[in-house]
Amino acid sequence: MKLFSNLVSALVFIATASSSVVAFAAGESSTTSSTSTTVATASTSASISTTTIATTSTTGNSSITHVATAAETSLLYPARSLRFPPYTRANPPAVPKNSGVGRRVVYQNNLQWVWVIDGKNEVVRAMPVSGLRGVPNLGTYEVNSQSLRSYSLDLKDVWFNNMTRFALGPNGGNVGFHEIPTKYGKPLQTEDQLGTFQGSGCIRMASEDAKLIYNFAKLGTKVVVVP
C-alpha cells in the first residue's frame, strides 16, 4: 500500500505540473489558474485492476483536461513491462516489415516478440519473449538442431526444455528458442516478465510457445531476426 501511495503521489505531481505548463504556455500567469486533481482507483488492493488519473486545469473560461499517458500509468506497474501501446497476446504488434515471406519464424529483438508464420503468410501465433539485446546478429537463419531437454555448458545446473537452435552468439554458443530455463528446478524468470530483456543469449518463451516452435520449426525452417 505504501508503494501504491508513493506512485499515485508521483503521478499527481506529474499531471499537475503538466497542466501548469500548458496554462503558462497559453500566456496565463501560473497564479491565476486553478487546478483540481482526481484520482479514481478501481482497486486499492495489492492487485490493481484499473487506475485512471486525470487533471483539470481551468484558465479563464477554458478548461484543459490532462489524461495520464502510458508512460505515467506504467509507474503503477514497476515490476511489469508496459509497451507503447501495451501489446498483449490478444492485441499483438503487427508482423515487422521486411521480415521475409512464406513459412518462417520472425524475431524482433528490440520489441522482444516472436511471430510464427505459415506458408500462406498467416500468423499462427505471436508471443512475447525474453532474449538479450542485439543477440543474435540481424539476418536470416535456418533451424539446425533441436533437443527436448538440454543443459547449459556455461551456467551450472541451468536446464532448457524444447530447445530449437538456429544461430550462434558472440561467444560461439548456440542461440535458440526454449522454455524459461530453470536453475536447481526453479524458473529464472516469470512469464509476466516476457517481453523484456532477461536472457543471456537464447530466446526464452512460455512453455506452450516453446512447444509450438519445437513442433513447427523443424530442421531447415527459416528464422528471420529483425531490429
C-alpha positions as CSV (number, residue, x, y, z in Angstrom):
1,M,0.0,0.0,0.0
2,K,2.9,2.4,0.8
3,L,4.4,1.8,-2.7
4,F,1.0,2.4,-4.3
5,S,0.5,5.6,-2.3
6,N,4.0,6.9,-3.4
7,L,3.3,6.0,-7.0
8,V,0.0,7.8,-7.0
9,S,1.6,10.9,-5.4
10,A,4.2,10.9,-8.1
11,L,1.6,10.7,-10.9
12,V,-0.4,13.5,-9.3
13,F,2.7,15.7,-9.3
14,I,3.4,14.9,-13.0
15,A,-0.2,15.6,-14.0
16,T,-0.4,18.8,-12.1
17,A,3.0,20.1,-13.4
18,S,1.8,19.2,-17.0
19,S,-1.4,21.3,-16.6
20,S,0.5,24.2,-15.2
21,V,2.9,24.2,-18.1
22,V,0.0,24.2,-20.6
23,A,-1.6,27.2,-18.8
24,F,1.7,29.2,-18.7
25,A,2.4,28.5,-22.3
26,A,-1.0,30.0,-23.2
27,G,0.2,33.3,-21.7
28,E,-1.6,32.9,-18.3
29,S,0.1,33.5,-15.0
30,S,0.5,30.3,-13.0
31,T,-1.1,32.2,-10.1
32,T,-4.4,32.7,-11.9
33,S,-5.1,29.1,-12.9
34,S,-6.8,26.8,-10.5
35,T,-6.2,23.0,-10.7
36,S,-8.3,20.2,-9.4
37,T,-6.9,16.7,-9.5
38,T,-9.0,13.5,-9.4
39,V,-7.5,10.0,-8.8
40,A,-10.0,7.2,-9.4
41,T,-8.9,3.8,-8.5
42,A,-10.9,0.7,-9.2
43,S,-9.0,-1.4,-6.7
44,T,-6.6,-0.4,-3.8
45,S,-5.6,-3.9,-3.0
46,A,-2.2,-5.4,-4.0
47,S,-3.7,-6.5,-7.3
48,I,-4.6,-3.2,-9.1
49,S,-7.1,-3.8,-11.9
50,T,-7.6,-0.3,-13.3
51,T,-6.3,3.2,-12.4
52,T,-7.2,6.4,-14.1
53,I,-5.6,9.7,-13.4
54,A,-6.9,13.0,-14.8
55,T,-6.1,16.6,-14.0
56,T,-8.3,19.5,-15.0
57,S,-6.8,23.0,-15.2
58,T,-9.2,26.0,-15.5
59,T,-7.9,29.2,-17.1
60,G,-10.3,32.0,-17.6
61,N,-13.3,30.5,-19.5
62,S,-11.5,27.4,-20.8
63,S,-10.7,24.1,-19.3
64,I,-7.9,21.7,-20.2
65,T,-8.1,18.1,-19.1
66,H,-4.8,16.1,-18.9
67,V,-5.2,12.3,-19.0
68,A,-2.3,10.2,-17.8
69,T,0.0,8.9,-20.6
70,A,1.0,5.3,-20.9
71,A,4.4,6.3,-19.5
72,E,2.8,7.8,-16.4
73,T,0.5,4.8,-16.0
74,S,3.5,2.5,-16.2
75,L,4.7,3.9,-12.9
76,L,1.9,1.9,-11.3
77,Y,3.4,-1.3,-12.6
78,P,7.1,-1.2,-11.8
79,A,7.6,-5.0,-12.0
80,R,5.8,-5.4,-15.3
81,S,6.7,-4.5,-18.9
82,L,4.4,-1.9,-20.4
83,R,4.7,-1.4,-24.2
84,F,3.6,1.7,-26.0
85,P,0.9,0.8,-26.9
86,P,0.6,-2.0,-24.4
87,Y,0.8,-5.1,-26.5
88,T,-0.8,-8.3,-25.3
89,R,-1.4,-11.8,-26.8
90,A,-4.9,-10.6,-27.6
91,N,-3.5,-7.4,-29.1
92,P,-0.1,-8.3,-30.5
93,P,2.1,-6.0,-32.6
94,A,2.0,-6.3,-36.4
95,V,4.5,-8.5,-38.2
96,P,7.6,-6.4,-38.8
97,K,8.1,-5.1,-42.4
98,N,10.9,-6.6,-44.4
99,S,10.8,-9.8,-42.4
100,G,10.6,-12.1,-45.3
101,V,7.7,-14.2,-46.8
102,G,6.5,-17.7,-46.6
103,R,6.8,-20.2,-43.7
104,R,9.1,-18.8,-41.1
105,V,9.7,-17.6,-37.5
106,V,10.3,-13.9,-37.0
107,Y,12.1,-12.5,-34.0
108,Q,12.0,-8.7,-33.4
109,N,14.8,-8.0,-30.9
110,N,14.1,-4.5,-29.7
111,L,10.4,-5.4,-29.1
112,Q,11.0,-8.9,-27.7
113,W,8.2,-10.5,-29.7
114,V,8.2,-13.6,-31.9
115,W,5.8,-14.5,-34.7
116,V,5.2,-18.0,-36.1
117,I,4.0,-17.6,-39.7
118,D,2.7,-20.4,-42.0
119,G,3.2,-20.9,-45.8
120,K,0.3,-18.7,-46.6
121,N,1.9,-15.8,-44.7
122,E,-0.7,-16.0,-41.9
123,V,0.3,-15.6,-38.3
124,V,-0.1,-18.9,-36.4
125,R,0.8,-17.2,-33.1
126,A,2.5,-14.1,-31.8
127,M,4.2,-14.2,-28.4
128,P,6.3,-12.1,-26.0
129,V,9.7,-13.4,-25.3
130,S,12.9,-12.6,-23.3
131,G,16.3,-12.5,-25.0
132,L,19.5,-10.5,-25.0
133,R,19.7,-7.1,-26.7
134,G,21.4,-7.3,-30.0
135,V,21.8,-11.2,-30.0
136,P,21.9,-12.8,-32.4
137,N,23.0,-10.7,-35.3
138,L,20.3,-9.5,-37.6
139,G,19.7,-11.7,-40.6
140,T,18.1,-14.9,-41.9
141,Y,18.9,-18.2,-40.4
142,E,17.8,-21.8,-40.5
143,V,16.9,-24.2,-37.7
144,N,19.9,-26.5,-37.3
145,S,19.2,-28.7,-34.3
146,Q,16.6,-29.4,-31.6
147,S,16.5,-31.1,-28.1
148,L,13.6,-31.8,-25.9
149,R,15.8,-31.3,-22.9
150,S,19.3,-29.8,-22.7
151,Y,21.6,-28.0,-20.2
152,S,23.9,-25.1,-20.3
153,L,27.7,-25.6,-20.7
154,D,28.4,-22.3,-19.1
155,L,25.8,-22.0,-16.3
156,K,25.8,-24.6,-13.7
157,D,22.5,-26.6,-13.2
158,V,20.6,-24.5,-15.8
159,W,18.3,-26.6,-17.9
160,F,16.2,-25.9,-21.0
161,N,13.2,-27.7,-22.4
162,N,12.0,-27.7,-26.0
163,M,15.2,-26.1,-27.4
164,T,15.2,-25.1,-31.1
165,R,18.6,-23.8,-32.2
166,F,19.2,-21.6,-35.2
167,A,22.2,-19.3,-34.7
168,L,25.5,-18.7,-32.8
169,G,26.0,-15.9,-30.2
170,P,29.0,-13.5,-29.9
171,N,31.0,-16.1,-27.9
172,G,30.2,-19.0,-30.2
173,G,27.5,-20.5,-28.1
174,N,24.2,-21.8,-29.5
175,V,21.2,-19.4,-29.7
176,G,17.7,-20.9,-29.9
177,F,14.2,-20.7,-28.7
178,H,13.3,-22.6,-25.5
179,E,11.1,-22.5,-22.4
180,I,12.1,-20.3,-19.5
181,P,15.2,-22.1,-18.1
182,T,15.4,-23.5,-14.6
183,K,18.2,-23.5,-12.1
184,Y,18.0,-26.0,-9.3
185,G,14.5,-26.7,-10.6
186,K,13.3,-23.1,-10.2
187,P,12.5,-20.8,-13.2
188,L,14.9,-17.9,-13.8
189,Q,12.0,-15.5,-14.5
190,T,8.3,-15.3,-14.6
191,E,6.0,-15.4,-17.7
192,D,4.8,-11.9,-16.7
193,Q,8.4,-10.7,-17.4
194,L,8.3,-12.0,-21.0
195,G,8.5,-9.1,-23.4
196,T,11.6,-7.7,-21.6
197,F,15.3,-8.3,-21.9
198,Q,16.1,-11.1,-19.4
199,G,18.0,-13.8,-21.4
200,S,21.7,-14.4,-21.7
201,G,21.6,-15.1,-25.4
202,C,18.8,-17.5,-26.2
203,I,15.1,-16.6,-26.6
204,R,13.0,-17.6,-23.6
205,M,9.4,-18.4,-24.0
206,A,6.3,-19.6,-22.2
207,S,6.1,-23.4,-22.1
208,E,3.3,-23.7,-24.7
209,D,5.0,-21.3,-27.0
210,A,8.3,-23.2,-26.9
211,K,6.4,-26.4,-27.6
212,L,4.7,-24.8,-30.6
213,I,8.1,-23.6,-32.0
214,Y,9.6,-27.0,-31.4
215,N,6.9,-28.7,-33.4
216,F,6.6,-26.0,-36.1
217,A,10.3,-25.2,-36.8
218,K,11.9,-28.4,-37.9
219,L,15.4,-28.6,-39.4
220,G,15.8,-26.0,-42.2
221,T,12.9,-23.8,-41.1
222,K,13.7,-20.2,-41.8
223,V,14.2,-17.8,-38.8
224,V,14.4,-14.1,-39.5
225,V,15.9,-11.7,-36.9
226,V,15.0,-8.0,-37.3
227,P,15.8,-5.0,-35.2
